[in-house]
Amino acid sequence: MTDYQTIADSLLWPCWRGISDGYKMRYARNIWQQFEDNIRSAAYTSSLAKFFDVLCRRLSIDIRADDVRAVGEMLSNADQHSVLRALRDETTALVLLVRLKNEERKAEFKKERDERENL
């Protein structure tokens, strides 16, 4: 069984980062719900690679070069059955982990910007 944090960090976070900023801005009001709904529905397959393909096509995800290795390892080494079950049954919790990571990233950017402005 792959733990939720690993699924969020190695699979869903790269997917979130791969969604274009334009798409996120266009659907700002419901982007997190769209992300969650698309994860849940794409997870109804027997293959983690198929899940990933469907999710990427639905949200026009373009995985960043620095995330390719983590995603590849997850797709090839994870227990597909347990990861897909988690993606179907615990989608909200997994997306919450991604949202928390996104908020941490935003706070770091804000702190860096504030430090630069105070120089």
Backbone bond lengths (Angstrom), bond angles and torsions (degrees), N, CA, C in turn:
res aa  C-N    CA-C-N  psi(-1)  N-CA   C-N-CA  omega(-1)  CA-C   N-CA-C  phi
1 M - - - 1.466 - - 1.518 109.58 -
2 T 1.293 116.36 125.77 1.449 122.82 175.39 1.520 108.35 -86.46
3 D 1.341 116.55 131.99 1.465 118.62 -176.59 1.533 111.02 -73.56
4 Y 1.316 115.35 160.59 1.460 121.64 -174.95 1.526 112.27 -61.50
5 Q 1.321 117.17 -39.56 1.459 120.24 -178.77 1.527 110.53 -62.14
6 T 1.324 116.84 -40.10 1.469 120.56 178.64 1.521 110.91 -65.56
7 I 1.317 116.90 -42.08 1.471 120.58 178.03 1.525 109.62 -61.42
8 A 1.327 115.86 -45.96 1.464 120.24 -179.15 1.525 111.32 -63.84
9 D 1.330 117.00 -45.47 1.468 121.04 -175.89 1.525 113.60 -74.27
10 S 1.307 117.03 -40.49 1.465 120.61 -171.92 1.520 114.55 -92.90
11 L 1.308 117.25 -18.52 1.462 119.87 -176.65 1.526 112.38 -122.40
12 L 1.320 116.69 -53.59 1.461 118.98 -173.88 1.525 113.59 -78.99
13 W 1.337 117.07 -36.77 1.463 119.13 178.21 1.535 111.17 -61.45
14 P 1.326 118.77 -47.63 1.473 117.86 176.07 1.529 112.71 -59.36
15 C 1.318 116.76 -35.10 1.470 119.54 177.35 1.522 110.03 -65.35
16 W 1.315 117.10 -45.35 1.461 120.99 178.97 1.527 110.36 -59.22
17 R 1.321 116.56 -46.31 1.465 120.99 -179.84 1.522 111.22 -64.84
18 G 1.320 117.22 -25.69 1.457 121.43 -178.29 1.515 115.11 -82.87
19 I 1.319 117.17 -8.30 1.468 120.43 175.40 1.523 107.25 -77.47
20 S 1.309 117.04 132.23 1.474 119.93 -175.80 1.529 111.35 -63.38
21 D 1.324 114.65 149.07 1.462 120.21 177.90 1.519 110.95 -62.05
22 G 1.320 116.65 -35.71 1.455 120.36 178.35 1.517 111.93 -61.14
23 Y 1.323 116.10 -43.37 1.468 120.70 178.50 1.523 109.92 -63.55
24 K 1.327 116.10 -44.44 1.470 120.31 -179.87 1.523 110.92 -62.26
25 M 1.320 116.88 -39.96 1.462 120.00 179.70 1.526 111.31 -70.06
26 R 1.336 116.41 -40.63 1.466 121.13 -178.87 1.529 111.15 -62.41
27 Y 1.322 116.37 -37.34 1.467 121.04 -178.07 1.524 111.67 -112.53
28 A 1.317 116.70 35.42 1.463 121.90 -174.32 1.533 113.31 -55.23
29 R 1.297 117.34 -35.55 1.465 120.23 -177.50 1.523 113.60 -67.78
30 N 1.330 116.39 -30.28 1.462 117.79 -174.96 1.525 113.53 -133.98
31 I 1.334 117.01 19.79 1.460 119.39 -176.13 1.524 112.04 -61.32
32 W 1.322 118.07 -39.00 1.469 119.41 -179.26 1.528 111.03 -68.27
33 Q 1.311 116.85 -36.75 1.466 119.52 177.39 1.519 110.25 -68.35
34 Q 1.321 117.42 -40.08 1.467 120.62 175.95 1.520 110.66 -60.69
35 F 1.332 116.18 -44.96 1.460 121.44 179.83 1.527 109.75 -59.20
36 E 1.318 116.44 -48.71 1.463 121.42 -180.00 1.528 111.70 -61.95
37 D 1.309 117.01 -48.15 1.469 120.75 -178.43 1.532 111.81 -62.12
38 N 1.317 116.24 -40.77 1.462 119.93 -179.74 1.525 111.60 -69.54
39 I 1.315 117.93 -35.80 1.464 120.71 175.49 1.516 109.79 -62.63
40 R 1.324 116.06 -50.01 1.462 121.01 -177.23 1.528 111.12 -59.47
41 S 1.312 117.20 -47.67 1.471 119.02 -176.66 1.530 111.72 -71.66
42 A 1.325 118.42 -36.05 1.464 120.62 179.09 1.523 111.84 -68.64
43 A 1.328 116.49 -23.92 1.467 120.82 -177.67 1.523 112.98 -73.75
44 Y 1.316 118.15 -10.08 1.465 120.77 178.07 1.522 109.77 -82.45
45 T 1.314 114.85 69.57 1.456 124.44 178.09 1.527 106.87 -150.19
46 S 1.280 117.17 171.34 1.466 120.32 -178.42 1.522 112.76 -99.06
47 S 1.314 117.16 0.13 1.456 121.26 -174.56 1.528 110.85 -131.46
48 L 1.308 116.79 131.27 1.456 121.31 177.28 1.533 110.49 -64.92
49 A 1.324 116.93 -36.89 1.469 120.68 177.86 1.532 110.47 -63.89
50 K 1.321 117.29 -39.98 1.463 121.39 177.84 1.533 110.09 -65.33
51 F 1.330 116.98 -42.59 1.465 121.57 175.89 1.531 109.92 -54.47
52 F 1.326 114.98 -50.62 1.458 121.22 -177.63 1.528 111.02 -60.65
53 D 1.309 116.89 -44.18 1.460 121.95 179.58 1.529 111.08 -61.38
54 V 1.314 116.32 -46.98 1.471 120.72 -178.78 1.525 110.35 -63.97
55 L 1.333 117.39 -45.71 1.459 120.99 -179.59 1.529 110.91 -61.60
56 C 1.322 116.62 -44.26 1.469 120.41 -179.83 1.524 111.54 -63.27
57 R 1.315 117.34 -39.69 1.468 120.30 179.10 1.516 111.46 -68.11
58 R 1.327 117.05 -42.79 1.467 120.74 -177.19 1.525 112.77 -64.40
59 L 1.325 116.84 -38.05 1.465 120.68 -175.51 1.528 112.76 -107.61
60 S 1.324 117.27 11.16 1.473 122.47 -178.52 1.526 111.39 49.58
61 I 1.314 115.05 49.29 1.468 121.64 -177.89 1.521 109.38 -80.06
62 D 1.313 114.44 133.61 1.466 121.93 176.14 1.529 106.38 -121.75
63 I 1.325 117.07 101.10 1.463 121.74 -176.26 1.527 109.59 -64.11
64 R 1.321 115.34 132.43 1.468 121.31 179.13 1.516 110.13 -71.29
65 A 1.313 114.98 151.48 1.466 120.94 -176.92 1.529 112.31 -57.08
66 D 1.323 117.59 -37.54 1.458 119.57 -178.38 1.536 113.21 -76.23
67 D 1.321 117.74 -6.70 1.471 121.40 177.39 1.525 113.23 -103.70
68 V 1.317 117.31 -9.75 1.462 121.01 -173.85 1.536 111.41 -59.52
69 R 1.309 116.99 -43.43 1.470 120.25 -177.43 1.534 111.58 -62.96
70 A 1.328 117.04 -47.14 1.470 120.61 -179.31 1.524 110.99 -61.09
71 V 1.323 116.30 -43.32 1.467 120.41 179.36 1.524 110.04 -64.89
72 G 1.307 116.53 -45.01 1.466 120.65 -179.93 1.512 112.61 -59.97
73 E 1.328 116.33 -43.07 1.464 120.13 177.99 1.521 111.33 -64.15
74 M 1.317 115.86 -40.73 1.465 119.89 179.01 1.522 110.71 -63.67
75 L 1.319 116.39 -45.25 1.460 120.18 -177.52 1.529 112.19 -66.57
76 S 1.308 117.48 -32.41 1.465 119.39 -175.90 1.525 113.81 -95.94
77 N 1.327 118.47 -25.15 1.466 119.83 -173.24 1.524 115.47 -109.65
78 A 1.309 118.41 -15.52 1.461 120.81 -176.00 1.531 111.29 -76.09
79 D 1.322 115.55 156.04 1.460 121.83 172.65 1.532 106.75 -73.82
80 Q 1.325 115.99 98.80 1.456 121.30 -172.10 1.524 113.41 -55.65
81 H 1.316 115.84 -41.54 1.472 119.40 -177.65 1.527 110.92 -61.72
82 S 1.327 117.75 -46.55 1.463 119.95 -177.29 1.527 111.52 -71.80
83 V 1.330 117.68 -36.07 1.467 120.14 178.31 1.523 110.15 -66.98
84 L 1.306 117.60 -45.09 1.466 120.17 178.53 1.527 111.28 -63.17
85 R 1.315 116.94 -38.67 1.475 120.15 177.35 1.527 109.76 -62.73
86 A 1.328 116.65 -44.22 1.464 120.11 178.13 1.525 110.77 -63.09
87 L 1.310 117.04 -41.88 1.464 120.85 179.50 1.524 111.86 -63.15
88 R 1.318 117.09 -32.61 1.473 121.16 177.93 1.527 111.97 -80.49
89 D 1.324 116.16 -46.29 1.466 120.76 -169.66 1.524 114.55 -91.93
90 E 1.308 117.20 -25.07 1.465 121.18 -175.77 1.523 111.70 -123.16
91 T 1.309 116.08 33.83 1.459 121.29 -175.94 1.519 111.89 -58.14
92 T 1.306 117.02 -45.02 1.458 120.84 -176.97 1.522 110.90 -60.70
93 A 1.326 117.24 -44.68 1.466 120.70 179.26 1.523 111.20 -64.36
94 L 1.310 117.47 -40.67 1.462 121.17 179.66 1.534 111.37 -66.01
95 V 1.312 116.70 -43.00 1.466 120.25 178.36 1.520 109.96 -66.28
96 L 1.316 117.88 -35.07 1.463 120.82 176.33 1.528 110.80 -60.97
97 L 1.324 117.62 -40.12 1.469 120.63 176.85 1.525 111.04 -62.14
98 V 1.320 116.36 -39.72 1.466 120.27 177.63 1.524 110.06 -66.89
99 R 1.318 117.05 -41.26 1.468 120.68 178.86 1.522 111.12 -62.82
100 L 1.322 116.55 -41.02 1.465 120.09 178.04 1.524 111.08 -62.98
101 K 1.314 116.50 -42.42 1.466 120.65 177.86 1.528 110.09 -63.56
102 N 1.310 116.94 -38.71 1.461 120.82 178.60 1.533 110.56 -65.35
103 E 1.311 117.36 -41.07 1.469 121.10 178.10 1.524 110.86 -64.87
104 E 1.331 117.85 -38.86 1.460 121.32 176.83 1.526 110.30 -62.50
105 R 1.308 116.34 -43.12 1.467 121.55 179.10 1.523 110.49 -62.40
106 K 1.324 117.06 -43.41 1.462 120.93 178.77 1.527 111.38 -63.57
107 A 1.325 116.95 -40.00 1.462 121.14 178.99 1.529 110.66 -64.82
108 E 1.330 117.14 -39.24 1.471 120.88 176.97 1.523 110.57 -63.23
109 F 1.328 117.24 -45.18 1.464 120.77 178.28 1.523 111.07 -60.21
110 K 1.326 116.20 -42.93 1.466 120.77 -179.99 1.519 110.33 -63.81
111 K 1.306 117.27 -42.86 1.462 121.61 179.85 1.525 110.29 -62.69
112 E 1.333 116.79 -45.25 1.467 120.96 178.39 1.526 111.23 -62.24
113 R 1.309 116.74 -41.76 1.464 121.14 179.53 1.531 110.48 -64.47
114 D 1.321 115.74 -43.78 1.464 120.13 179.35 1.524 111.32 -63.62
115 E 1.326 117.28 -39.03 1.467 121.54 178.54 1.530 110.92 -65.23
116 R 1.338 117.18 -41.18 1.458 121.02 178.34 1.523 111.25 -64.75
117 E 1.341 116.46 -38.71 1.469 120.72 -179.42 1.519 111.63 -69.74
118 N 1.318 117.93 -27.03 1.456 121.54 -178.27 1.520 113.62 -86.89
119 L 1.327 117.24 -0.44 1.475 119.73 179.35 1.492 112.37 -76.01
